[in-house]
């Protein structure tokens, strides 16, 4: 019997009610214990998936809870990519990063204002309100109110439970949207599970994201708040997940345009010289150009994309190659623009994404995924590789805002930041796997 089969068997011995009760009782003391948020989310999701309340099942106790959680730990530690004799250690790092880092994010007011700008355009706002009964602005406002409540009262007592309390009345329908009712848990999780689950069930512990859109559980006439780190993910990811769930290409294209526009806001505010794609196309109508040229040395392409779920949990070369087509295209446009402008100074490239990609720079994926395509492209066009992979960075939109804030303080220039990032990544002891880590030294 495999470890996954053992875990499923252990769940099936006990009633769903008792397992969920144990997990939720843990949420009230989570900050005093060492069980991490992604394991807790996996435990709760799998309880709904693998058992029920049949009369022949036993009542689980604390020891049973610990046994199942320890088995989940072992399953996570046994990922095939953990064999470093046959696999690059960076591959396992990517798996763990996508599993764990989103639960460890900080939150600022800019996270709310950024999303208000990006998602409040007419097409998405209408569809979102149709689905949720909330506009994007009111949705973010109510998330903020809950966040303030958590900050003031602590997440153990998330909301007042008295109907006469004004805040509770105001938020009750909103919290209902974000809650999963215990008796509907199984069918909601079955609906949520995608092709990823059916293809690679053993890796599903590395993607505990069902509760991102349901950070509360209504259980035994009480509302439970699962985890503070999970709720931060809800604030930062709910709208983007909702956008990705839409099948309306017009709405998606409108968001892509909005995303490109947002990139320029900080540049304009700081009077940083830049040209946009429309301007470049007017000058060079028959060649590929990128979205932005900044100060004649930085070439940027905006791609509001994320690594596909299967590539996050099982980043084998074959799976990753299919996921990097848009990245290769973006790099191609960056290289093309640098050649058109005959850049004779050291230049850099940036691919701006919505969520982090957890690559230090282009060298992480050069040999396996970019080299053949880009070298063939450069040869075909008679170009030069003016922006080598070590000069190509992946920057998520939150990190870009942090960079703009640092530049606004005038402690450092854009080129100095990128040069220092390149130097850091050239040394294994100072290499950073997300761009925001390069910015830490400028925040003190």
C-alpha positions as a Markdown table, in Angstrom:
| # | Residue | x | y | z |
|---|---|---|---|---|
| 1 | Unk | 0.0 | 0.0 | 0.0 |
| 2 | Unk | 1.4 | 3.4 | -1.0 |
| 3 | Unk | 1.6 | 6.2 | 1.6 |
| 4 | Unk | -1.2 | 8.0 | -0.2 |
| 5 | Unk | -3.4 | 4.9 | 0.0 |
| 6 | Unk | -2.6 | 4.6 | 3.7 |
| 7 | Unk | -3.6 | 8.3 | 4.3 |
| 8 | Unk | -6.9 | 7.7 | 2.4 |
| 9 | Unk | -7.5 | 4.6 | 4.4 |
| 10 | Unk | -6.8 | 6.4 | 7.7 |
| 11 | Unk | -9.3 | 9.1 | 6.8 |
| 12 | Unk | -12.0 | 6.5 | 5.9 |
| 13 | Unk | -11.9 | 5.0 | 9.4 |
| 14 | Unk | -13.2 | 8.1 | 11.1 |
| 15 | Unk | -16.3 | 10.2 | 10.8 |
| 16 | Unk | -16.0 | 13.4 | 8.8 |
| 17 | Unk | -17.6 | 15.4 | 11.7 |
| 18 | Unk | -14.9 | 14.3 | 14.2 |
| 19 | Unk | -12.0 | 14.9 | 11.9 |
| 20 | Unk | -13.2 | 18.4 | 10.9 |
| 21 | Unk | -13.9 | 19.2 | 14.6 |
| 22 | Unk | -10.3 | 18.3 | 15.5 |
| 23 | Unk | -8.9 | 20.4 | 12.6 |
| 24 | Unk | -11.1 | 23.4 | 13.5 |
| 25 | Unk | -10.3 | 23.2 | 17.2 |
| 26 | Unk | -6.7 | 23.4 | 16.1 |
| 27 | Unk | -7.4 | 26.7 | 14.2 |
| 28 | Unk | -8.2 | 28.4 | 17.6 |
| 29 | Unk | -4.7 | 27.6 | 18.9 |
| 30 | Unk | -2.8 | 27.6 | 15.6 |
| 31 | Unk | -0.4 | 30.4 | 16.7 |
| 32 | Unk | 0.7 | 28.4 | 19.7 |
| 33 | Unk | 1.4 | 25.2 | 17.7 |
| 34 | Unk | 3.8 | 24.1 | 15.0 |
| 35 | Unk | 1.4 | 22.8 | 12.4 |
| 36 | Unk | 1.8 | 25.0 | 9.3 |
| 37 | Unk | -1.0 | 26.5 | 7.3 |
| 38 | Unk | -0.5 | 24.5 | 4.1 |
| 39 | Unk | -0.6 | 21.2 | 6.0 |
| 40 | Unk | -3.7 | 22.3 | 7.9 |
| 41 | Unk | -5.4 | 23.3 | 4.6 |
| 42 | Unk | -4.5 | 19.9 | 3.1 |
| 43 | Unk | -5.8 | 18.0 | 6.2 |
| 44 | Unk | -9.2 | 19.8 | 6.0 |
| 45 | Unk | -9.6 | 19.4 | 2.3 |
| 46 | Unk | -8.7 | 15.7 | 2.3 |
| 47 | Unk | -11.1 | 15.0 | 5.2 |
| 48 | Unk | -14.0 | 16.3 | 3.1 |
| 49 | Unk | -12.7 | 14.3 | 0.1 |
| 50 | Unk | -12.0 | 10.9 | 1.7 |
| 51 | Unk | -14.6 | 10.2 | 4.4 |
| 52 | Unk | -18.2 | 10.8 | 5.5 |
| 53 | Unk | -20.4 | 10.2 | 8.6 |
| 54 | Unk | -21.4 | 6.6 | 8.0 |
| 55 | Unk | -22.5 | 4.8 | 11.2 |
| 56 | Unk | -19.7 | 2.2 | 11.0 |
| 57 | Unk | -17.0 | 4.9 | 11.4 |
| 58 | Unk | -15.1 | 5.7 | 14.6 |
| 59 | Unk | -14.8 | 9.0 | 16.4 |
| 60 | Unk | -11.3 | 10.4 | 15.8 |
| 61 | Unk | -9.2 | 11.8 | 18.7 |
| 62 | Unk | -6.1 | 13.9 | 19.0 |
| 63 | Unk | -3.7 | 11.0 | 18.4 |
| 64 | Unk | -5.5 | 10.1 | 15.2 |
| 65 | Unk | -5.3 | 13.8 | 14.1 |
| 66 | Unk | -1.5 | 13.8 | 14.7 |
| 67 | Unk | -1.1 | 10.4 | 12.9 |
| 68 | Unk | -2.8 | 11.7 | 9.7 |
| 69 | Unk | -0.9 | 15.0 | 9.8 |
| 70 | Unk | 2.4 | 13.2 | 10.2 |
| 71 | Unk | 1.6 | 11.0 | 7.2 |
| 72 | Unk | 0.8 | 14.2 | 5.2 |
| 73 | Unk | 4.3 | 15.5 | 6.2 |
| 74 | Unk | 5.9 | 12.3 | 5.1 |
| 75 | Unk | 4.1 | 12.4 | 1.8 |
| 76 | Unk | 5.4 | 15.9 | 1.2 |
| 77 | Unk | 8.9 | 14.9 | 2.1 |
| 78 | Unk | 8.8 | 12.0 | -0.3 |
| 79 | Unk | 8.3 | 14.0 | -3.5 |
| 80 | Unk | 10.2 | 12.2 | -6.4 |
| 81 | Unk | 12.2 | 15.4 | -7.0 |
| 82 | Unk | 13.7 | 15.2 | -3.5 |
| 83 | Unk | 16.2 | 12.6 | -4.9 |
| 84 | Unk | 19.0 | 15.1 | -5.6 |
| 85 | Unk | 21.2 | 12.4 | -7.2 |
| 86 | Unk | 18.9 | 12.4 | -10.2 |
| 87 | Unk | 17.2 | 15.9 | -10.0 |
| 88 | Unk | 18.3 | 19.5 | -9.8 |
| 89 | Unk | 17.6 | 20.7 | -6.2 |
| 90 | Unk | 16.1 | 23.8 | -7.7 |
| 91 | Unk | 13.2 | 21.8 | -9.0 |
| 92 | Unk | 12.1 | 20.7 | -5.5 |
| 93 | Unk | 12.6 | 24.3 | -4.3 |
| 94 | Unk | 10.0 | 25.4 | -6.9 |
| 95 | Unk | 7.6 | 22.8 | -5.7 |
| 96 | Unk | 8.0 | 23.9 | -2.0 |
| 97 | Unk | 7.9 | 27.6 | -3.0 |
| 98 | Unk | 4.6 | 27.3 | -4.7 |
| 99 | Unk | 3.2 | 25.3 | -1.8 |
| 100 | Unk | 4.5 | 27.4 | 1.1 |
| 101 | Unk | 5.5 | 31.0 | 0.0 |
| 102 | Unk | 2.0 | 32.2 | -0.8 |
| 103 | Unk | 1.0 | 31.5 | 2.9 |
| 104 | Unk | 3.9 | 33.6 | 4.1 |
| 105 | Unk | 3.2 | 36.9 | 2.2 |
| 106 | Unk | 2.9 | 40.2 | 4.0 |
| 107 | Unk | 0.1 | 42.6 | 3.4 |
| 108 | Unk | 0.1 | 46.4 | 2.7 |
| 109 | Unk | -2.5 | 49.0 | 1.8 |
| 110 | Unk | -1.0 | 49.0 | -1.7 |
| 111 | Unk | -2.2 | 45.4 | -2.2 |
| 112 | Unk | -5.8 | 46.8 | -2.0 |
| 113 | Unk | -5.3 | 49.9 | -4.1 |
| 114 | Unk | -3.4 | 47.9 | -6.8 |
| 115 | Unk | -6.2 | 45.4 | -7.2 |
| 116 | Unk | -8.8 | 48.2 | -7.2 |
| 117 | Unk | -7.1 | 49.7 | -10.2 |
| 118 | Unk | -6.4 | 46.4 | -12.0 |
| 119 | Unk | -9.9 | 44.8 | -11.6 |
| 120 | Unk | -12.4 | 47.7 | -11.5 |
| 121 | Unk | -12.7 | 47.9 | -15.2 |
| 122 | Unk | -16.3 | 47.6 | -16.6 |
| 123 | Unk | -16.2 | 44.2 | -18.2 |
| 124 | Unk | -14.8 | 42.3 | -15.2 |
| 125 | Unk | -16.7 | 44.4 | -12.6 |
| 126 | Unk | -20.0 | 43.5 | -14.3 |
| 127 | Unk | -19.3 | 39.7 | -14.4 |
| 128 | Unk | -17.9 | 39.7 | -10.9 |
| 129 | Unk | -20.9 | 41.4 | -9.5 |
| 130 | Unk | -23.2 | 39.1 | -11.4 |
| 131 | Unk | -21.5 | 36.1 | -9.7 |
| 132 | Unk | -21.0 | 37.5 | -6.2 |
| 133 | Unk | -23.4 | 40.4 | -5.8 |
| 134 | Unk | -20.5 | 42.6 | -4.9 |
| 135 | Unk | -18.6 | 45.1 | -7.0 |
| 136 | Unk | -14.8 | 44.9 | -7.0 |
| 137 | Unk | -14.5 | 48.0 | -4.9 |
| 138 | Unk | -17.0 | 46.9 | -2.3 |
| 139 | Unk | -15.5 | 43.4 | -2.2 |
| 140 | Unk | -12.0 | 44.9 | -1.5 |
| 141 | Unk | -13.5 | 47.4 | 1.1 |
| 142 | Unk | -15.1 | 44.5 | 3.0 |
| 143 | Unk | -12.0 | 42.4 | 2.9 |
| 144 | Unk | -10.2 | 45.4 | 4.3 |
| 145 | Unk | -12.7 | 45.8 | 7.1 |
| 146 | Unk | -12.3 | 42.1 | 8.1 |
| 147 | Unk | -8.5 | 42.6 | 8.0 |
| 148 | Unk | -8.7 | 45.6 | 10.3 |
| 149 | Unk | -10.9 | 43.5 | 12.7 |
| 150 | Unk | -8.4 | 40.7 | 12.7 |
| 151 | Unk | -5.6 | 43.1 | 13.3 |
| 152 | Unk | -7.4 | 44.7 | 16.3 |
| 153 | Unk | -9.1 | 41.7 | 17.8 |
| 154 | Unk | -6.9 | 38.8 | 16.8 |
| 155 | Unk | -7.9 | 36.1 | 14.4 |
| 156 | Unk | -9.3 | 33.7 | 17.2 |
| 157 | Unk | -12.4 | 35.9 | 17.4 |
| 158 | Unk | -12.8 | 37.0 | 13.8 |
| 159 | Unk | -16.3 | 38.4 | 13.9 |
| 160 | Unk | -18.8 | 39.4 | 16.6 |
| 161 | Unk | -21.5 | 36.7 | 16.7 |
| 162 | Unk | -24.4 | 39.0 | 17.7 |
| 163 | Unk | -26.9 | 40.0 | 15.1 |
| 164 | Unk | -27.3 | 43.5 | 16.5 |
| 165 | Unk | -23.6 | 44.3 | 16.0 |
| 166 | Unk | -23.4 | 46.7 | 13.1 |
| 167 | Unk | -20.2 | 45.2 | 11.7 |
| 168 | Unk | -21.6 | 41.7 | 11.8 |
| 169 | Unk | -24.8 | 42.8 | 10.0 |
| 170 | Unk | -22.8 | 44.6 | 7.3 |
| 171 | Unk | -20.5 | 41.7 | 6.7 |
| 172 | Unk | -22.8 | 38.7 | 7.1 |
| 173 | Unk | -23.7 | 38.2 | 3.4 |
| 174 | Unk | -20.1 | 38.9 | 2.4 |
| 175 | Unk | -18.7 | 36.3 | 4.9 |
| 176 | Unk | -21.3 | 33.9 | 3.6 |
| 177 | Unk | -19.7 | 34.3 | 0.1 |
| 178 | Unk | -16.3 | 33.4 | 1.5 |
| 179 | Unk | -17.5 | 30.5 | 3.7 |
| 180 | Unk | -17.9 | 26.9 | 3.0 |
| 181 | Unk | -20.8 | 25.2 | 4.8 |
| 182 | Unk | -19.7 | 22.0 | 6.4 |
| 183 | Unk | -22.5 | 19.9 | 4.9 |
| 184 | Unk | -21.5 | 21.1 | 1.4 |
| 185 | Unk | -17.8 | 20.6 | 1.8 |
| 186 | Unk | -17.5 | 17.3 | -0.1 |
| 187 | Unk | -19.4 | 18.4 | -3.2 |
| 188 | Unk | -17.7 | 21.8 | -3.3 |
| 189 | Unk | -14.2 | 20.1 | -3.2 |
| 190 | Unk | -15.2 | 17.6 | -5.9 |
| 191 | Unk | -16.2 | 20.5 | -8.1 |
| 192 | Unk | -13.0 | 22.3 | -7.3 |
| 193 | Unk | -10.7 | 19.4 | -8.2 |
| 194 | Unk | -9.3 | 19.9 | -11.6 |
| 195 | Unk | -7.6 | 17.6 | -14.1 |
| 196 | Unk | -4.4 | 18.1 | -12.0 |
| 197 | Unk | -5.9 | 16.0 | -9.3 |
| 198 | Unk | -7.0 | 13.2 | -11.5 |
| 199 | Unk | -3.6 | 13.1 | -13.2 |
| 200 | Unk | -1.3 | 13.4 | -10.2 |
| 201 | Unk | -3.3 | 12.8 | -7.0 |
| 202 | Unk | -0.2 | 12.1 | -5.0 |
| 203 | Unk | 1.1 | 15.6 | -5.7 |
| 204 | Unk | -2.2 | 17.3 | -4.6 |
| 205 | Unk | -0.8 | 18.0 | -1.1 |
| 206 | Unk | 1.5 | 20.5 | -2.7 |
| 207 | Unk | -1.4 | 22.6 | -3.9 |
| 208 | Unk | -3.8 | 23.2 | -1.0 |
| 209 | Unk | -5.6 | 26.2 | -2.6 |
| 210 | Unk | -9.3 | 25.2 | -2.2 |
| 211 | Unk | -9.7 | 27.3 | 0.9 |
| 212 | Unk | -8.2 | 30.4 | -0.7 |
| 213 | Unk | -11.7 | 31.3 | -1.9 |
| 214 | Unk | -13.3 | 29.8 | 1.3 |
| 215 | Unk | -11.2 | 31.0 | 4.3 |
| 216 | Unk | -14.1 | 30.4 | 6.7 |
| 217 | Unk | -15.9 | 27.2 | 7.6 |
| 218 | Unk | -19.4 | 27.2 | 9.0 |
| 219 | Unk | -19.5 | 24.2 | 11.3 |
| 220 | Unk | -21.8 | 23.3 | 14.1 |
| 221 | Unk | -23.5 | 26.7 | 14.0 |
| 222 | Unk | -20.2 | 28.5 | 14.5 |
| 223 | Unk | -18.0 | 30.4 | 12.0 |
| 224 | Unk | -14.4 | 29.2 | 12.0 |
| 225 | Unk | -11.5 | 31.2 | 10.6 |
| 226 | Unk | -8.9 | 28.8 | 9.2 |
| 227 | Unk | -5.6 | 30.7 | 9.3 |
| 228 | Unk | -4.3 | 34.3 | 9.0 |
| 229 | Unk | -1.9 | 33.3 | 6.2 |
| 230 | Unk | -4.7 | 31.8 | 4.3 |
| 231 | Unk | -6.8 | 34.9 | 4.6 |
| 232 | Unk | -4.0 | 37.1 | 3.2 |
| 233 | Unk | -4.0 | 34.7 | 0.2 |
| 234 | Unk | -7.7 | 35.3 | -0.2 |
| 235 | Unk | -7.1 | 39.1 | -0.2 |
| 236 | Unk | -4.3 | 38.8 | -2.7 |
| 237 | Unk | -5.6 | 36.0 | -5.0 |
| 238 | Unk | -9.4 | 35.9 | -5.0 |
| 239 | Unk | -9.9 | 38.4 | -7.8 |
| 240 | Unk | -7.2 | 37.1 | -10.0 |
| 241 | Unk | -8.5 | 33.5 | -9.5 |
| 242 | Unk | -12.0 | 34.7 | -10.4 |
| 243 | Unk | -10.6 | 36.4 | -13.6 |
| 244 | Unk | -8.8 | 33.2 | -14.6 |
| 245 | Unk | -12.0 | 31.2 | -14.1 |
| 246 | Unk | -13.8 | 33.3 | -16.7 |
| 247 | Unk | -13.9 | 32.0 | -20.3 |
| 248 | Unk | -14.5 | 35.5 | -21.7 |
| 249 | Unk | -11.5 | 36.3 | -23.9 |
| 250 | Unk | -12.6 | 40.0 | -24.2 |
| 251 | Unk | -12.5 | 40.4 | -20.5 |
| 252 | Unk | -9.1 | 38.8 | -20.3 |
| 253 | Unk | -7.7 | 41.0 | -23.0 |
| 254 | Unk | -9.1 | 44.1 | -21.2 |
| 255 | Unk | -7.3 | 43.0 | -18.0 |
| 256 | Unk | -4.0 | 42.4 | -20.0 |
| 257 | Unk | -4.3 | 46.0 | -21.2 |
| 258 | Unk | -5.0 | 47.2 | -17.7 |
| 259 | Unk | -2.0 | 45.3 | -16.4 |
| 260 | Unk | 0.3 | 46.9 | -19.0 |
| 261 | Unk | -1.1 | 50.4 | -18.1 |
| 262 | Unk | -0.5 | 49.8 | -14.4 |
| 263 | Unk | 3.2 | 49.1 | -15.1 |
| 264 | Unk | 3.7 | 52.7 | -16.3 |
| 265 | Unk | 2.0 | 54.4 | -13.3 |
| 266 | Unk | 5.2 | 54.4 | -11.2 |
| 267 | Unk | 7.4 | 55.3 | -14.2 |
| 268 | Unk | 5.3 | 58.4 | -14.9 |
| 269 | Unk | 5.1 | 59.4 | -11.2 |
| 270 | Unk | 8.9 | 59.3 | -11.0 |
| 271 | Unk | 9.5 | 60.9 | -14.4 |
| 272 | Unk | 11.4 | 57.8 | -15.6 |
| 273 | Unk | 11.9 | 58.0 | -19.4 |
| 274 | Unk | 10.1 | 55.2 | -21.2 |
| 275 | Unk | 8.5 | 54.3 | -24.5 |
| 276 | Unk | 5.5 | 52.0 | -24.9 |
| 277 | Unk | 4.8 | 49.4 | -27.5 |
| 278 | Unk | 2.4 | 51.6 | -29.5 |
| 279 | Unk | 5.1 | 54.2 | -29.9 |
| 280 | Unk | 7.7 | 51.6 | -30.9 |
| 281 | Unk | 5.3 | 50.0 | -33.4 |
| 282 | Unk | 4.7 | 53.3 | -35.1 |
| 283 | Unk | 8.5 | 53.6 | -35.6 |
| 284 | Unk | 9.1 | 49.9 | -36.4 |
| 285 | Unk | 5.8 | 48.6 | -37.8 |
| 286 | Unk | 7.2 | 45.3 | -39.2 |
| 287 | Unk | 9.2 | 43.9 | -36.3 |
| 288 | Unk | 8.5 | 42.4 | -32.9 |
| 289 | Unk | 8.7 | 44.9 | -30.1 |
| 290 | Unk | 8.2 | 44.5 | -26.3 |
| 291 | Unk | 5.7 | 46.5 | -24.2 |
| 292 | Unk | 8.2 | 49.0 | -22.7 |
| 293 | Unk | 11.7 | 50.4 | -23.2 |
| 294 | Unk | 12.8 | 52.2 | -20.1 |
| 295 | Unk | 15.7 | 54.6 | -20.0 |
| 296 | Unk | 17.1 | 52.9 | -23.2 |
| 297 | Unk | 18.6 | 50.0 | -21.2 |
| 298 | Unk | 15.6 | 48.1 | -19.8 |
| 299 | Unk | 13.3 | 46.2 | -22.0 |
| 300 | Unk | 10.1 | 45.0 | -20.4 |
| 301 | Unk | 7.3 | 42.6 | -21.4 |
| 302 | Unk | 4.1 | 42.4 | -19.3 |
| 303 | Unk | 2.6 | 38.9 | -18.9 |
| 304 | Unk | -0.2 | 38.6 | -16.4 |
| 305 | Unk | 0.3 | 34.8 | -16.3 |
| 306 | Unk | 1.1 | 32.2 | -13.7 |
| 307 | Unk | 2.8 | 28.8 | -14.0 |
| 308 | Unk | 0.2 | 26.1 | -14.7 |
| 309 | Unk | -0.8 | 24.0 | -11.7 |
| 310 | Unk | 0.7 | 20.8 | -13.0 |
| 311 | Unk | 4.1 | 22.6 | -13.5 |
| 312 | Unk | 3.9 | 23.9 | -10.0 |
| 313 | Unk | 3.6 | 20.5 | -8.3 |
| 314 | Unk | 5.6 | 18.4 | -10.7 |
| 315 | Unk | 8.1 | 20.6 | -12.6 |
| 316 | Unk | 9.6 | 17.9 | -14.8 |
| 317 | Unk | 11.4 | 19.2 | -18.0 |
| 318 | Unk | 8.6 | 17.9 | -20.3 |
| 319 | Unk | 5.8 | 19.6 | -18.2 |
| 320 | Unk | 7.8 | 22.9 | -17.8 |
| 321 | Unk | 8.6 | 23.1 | -21.5 |
| 322 | Unk | 4.9 | 23.3 | -22.3 |
| 323 | Unk | 4.4 | 26.0 | -19.7 |
| 324 | Unk | 7.2 | 28.3 | -21.0 |
| 325 | Unk | 5.9 | 29.1 | -24.5 |
| 326 | Unk | 4.7 | 32.6 | -23.4 |
| 327 | Unk | 8.0 | 33.2 | -21.5 |
| 328 | Unk | 10.0 | 32.3 | -24.6 |
| 329 | Unk | 7.8 | 34.6 | -26.7 |
| 330 | Unk | 8.3 | 37.5 | -24.2 |
| 331 | Unk | 12.1 | 37.0 | -24.2 |
| 332 | Unk | 12.1 | 36.9 | -28.0 |
| 333 | Unk | 10.3 | 40.3 | -28.1 |
| 334 | Unk | 12.7 | 41.7 | -25.6 |
| 335 | Unk | 15.8 | 40.6 | -27.6 |
| 336 | Unk | 14.2 | 41.8 | -30.8 |
| 337 | Unk | 13.6 | 45.3 | -29.4 |
| 338 | Unk | 17.1 | 45.6 | -28.0 |
| 339 | Unk | 18.5 | 44.8 | -31.5 |
| 340 | Unk | 16.2 | 47.2 | -33.3 |
| 341 | Unk | 17.4 | 50.0 | -31.0 |
| 342 | Unk | 21.0 | 49.0 | -31.5 |
| 343 | Unk | 21.7 | 49.1 | -27.8 |
| 344 | Unk | 25.4 | 49.2 | -27.3 |
| 345 | Unk | 25.4 | 49.5 | -23.5 |
| 346 | Unk | 24.7 | 46.7 | -21.0 |
| 347 | Unk | 20.9 | 46.1 | -21.2 |
| 348 | Unk | 18.5 | 44.2 | -19.0 |
| 349 | Unk | 15.1 | 42.5 | -19.6 |
| 350 | Unk | 12.1 | 42.2 | -17.3 |
| 351 | Unk | 9.1 | 39.9 | -17.6 |
| 352 | Unk | 6.5 | 41.3 | -15.3 |
| 353 | Unk | 4.1 | 38.7 | -14.0 |
| 354 | Unk | 1.1 | 38.8 | -11.6 |
| 355 | Unk | 2.4 | 36.2 | -9.2 |
| 356 | Unk | 6.0 | 35.3 | -8.5 |
| 357 | Unk | 7.6 | 32.7 | -10.8 |
| 358 | Unk | 10.4 | 31.7 | -8.3 |
| 359 | Unk | 13.2 | 31.9 | -10.7 |
| 360 | Unk | 16.4 | 33.9 | -9.8 |
| 361 | Unk | 16.8 | 35.0 | -13.4 |
| 362 | Unk | 16.8 | 33.6 | -17.0 |
| 363 | Unk | 19.7 | 31.3 | -16.2 |
| 364 | Unk | 17.4 | 29.1 | -14.2 |
| 365 | Unk | 15.6 | 28.0 | -17.3 |
| 366 | Unk | 18.1 | 28.8 | -20.1 |
| 367 | Unk | 19.7 | 25.5 | -20.8 |
| 368 | Unk | 16.5 | 23.4 | -20.6 |
| 369 | Unk | 13.9 | 25.7 | -22.1 |
| 370 | Unk | 15.1 | 28.9 | -23.6 |
| 371 | Unk | 18.5 | 28.3 | -25.2 |
| 372 | Unk | 17.5 | 26.4 | -28.3 |
| 373 | Unk | 14.5 | 28.7 | -29.1 |
| 374 | Unk | 16.3 | 32.0 | -28.5 |
| 375 | Unk | 19.5 | 31.0 | -30.2 |
| 376 | Unk | 17.6 | 29.9 | -33.3 |
| 377 | Unk | 15.6 | 33.1 | -33.3 |
| 378 | Unk | 18.7 | 35.3 | -33.0 |
| 379 | Unk | 20.4 | 33.3 | -35.8 |
| 380 | Unk | 17.4 | 33.5 | -38.1 |
| 381 | Unk | 17.0 | 37.3 | -37.6 |
| 382 | Unk | 20.8 | 38.0 | -37.7 |
| 383 | Unk | 20.5 | 39.5 | -34.2 |
| 384 | Unk | 22.9 | 39.5 | -31.3 |
| 385 | Unk | 21.9 | 38.2 | -27.8 |
| 386 | Unk | 22.2 | 41.7 | -26.3 |
| 387 | Unk | 20.3 | 40.6 | -23.2 |
| 388 | Unk | 21.9 | 37.3 | -21.9 |
| 389 | Unk | 19.8 | 35.1 | -19.5 |
| 390 | Unk | 21.7 | 36.5 | -16.5 |
| 391 | Unk | 20.3 | 39.9 | -17.4 |
| 392 | Unk | 16.7 | 38.7 | -17.6 |
| 393 | Unk | 14.6 | 39.0 | -14.5 |
| 394 | Unk | 11.1 | 37.8 | -13.6 |
| 395 | Unk | 9.4 | 40.5 | -11.4 |
| 396 | Unk | 5.9 | 40.0 | -10.0 |
| 397 | Unk | 3.6 | 43.1 | -9.8 |
| 398 | Unk | 3.9 | 43.4 | -6.0 |
| 399 | Unk | 7.7 | 43.4 | -6.2 |
| 400 | Unk | 7.5 | 46.0 | -8.9 |
| 401 | Unk | 5.6 | 48.3 | -6.6 |
| 402 | Unk | 8.2 | 47.7 | -3.9 |
| 403 | Unk | 10.9 | 48.6 | -6.4 |
| 404 | Unk | 9.1 | 51.8 | -7.4 |
| 405 | Unk | 8.7 | 52.8 | -3.8 |
| 406 | Unk | 12.5 | 52.3 | -3.3 |
| 407 | Unk | 13.3 | 54.4 | -6.4 |
| 408 | Unk | 11.0 | 57.1 | -5.0 |
| 409 | Unk | 13.2 | 57.4 | -1.9 |
| 410 | Unk | 16.1 | 58.2 | -4.3 |
| 411 | Unk | 18.5 | 56.0 | -2.4 |
| 412 | Unk | 19.4 | 54.0 | -5.6 |
| 413 | Unk | 18.8 | 54.1 | -9.3 |
| 414 | Unk | 17.0 | 51.5 | -11.4 |
| 415 | Unk | 20.2 | 50.4 | -13.1 |
| 416 | Unk | 22.0 | 50.0 | -9.8 |
| 417 | Unk | 19.3 | 47.7 | -8.5 |
| 418 | Unk | 19.5 | 45.5 | -11.5 |
| 419 | Unk | 23.3 | 45.4 | -11.6 |
| 420 | Unk | 23.4 | 44.5 | -7.9 |
| 421 | Unk | 20.7 | 41.7 | -8.5 |
| 422 | Unk | 22.9 | 40.3 | -11.3 |
| 423 | Unk | 26.0 | 40.3 | -9.1 |
| 424 | Unk | 24.0 | 38.6 | -6.3 |
| 425 | Unk | 22.7 | 35.9 | -8.5 |
| 426 | Unk | 26.2 | 35.1 | -9.9 |
| 427 | Unk | 27.3 | 33.9 | -6.5 |
| 428 | Unk | 25.5 | 30.8 | -5.1 |
| 429 | Unk | 25.7 | 32.2 | -1.5 |
| 430 | Unk | 23.9 | 35.4 | -2.4 |
| 431 | Unk | 21.6 | 34.2 | -5.1 |
| 432 | Unk | 17.9 | 35.1 | -4.7 |
| 433 | Unk | 14.9 | 33.1 | -6.0 |
| 434 | Unk | 12.4 | 36.0 | -6.0 |
| 435 | Unk | 13.1 | 39.5 | -7.0 |
| 436 | Unk | 11.7 | 41.0 | -3.9 |
| 437 | Unk | 14.6 | 39.4 | -1.9 |
| 438 | Unk | 17.0 | 41.7 | -3.9 |
| 439 | Unk | 15.1 | 44.7 | -2.5 |
| 440 | Unk | 15.5 | 43.8 | 1.2 |
| 441 | Unk | 18.8 | 45.6 | 1.5 |
| 442 | Unk | 17.3 | 48.9 | 0.3 |
| 443 | Unk | 14.4 | 48.9 | 2.9 |
| 444 | Unk | 16.4 | 49.4 | 6.0 |
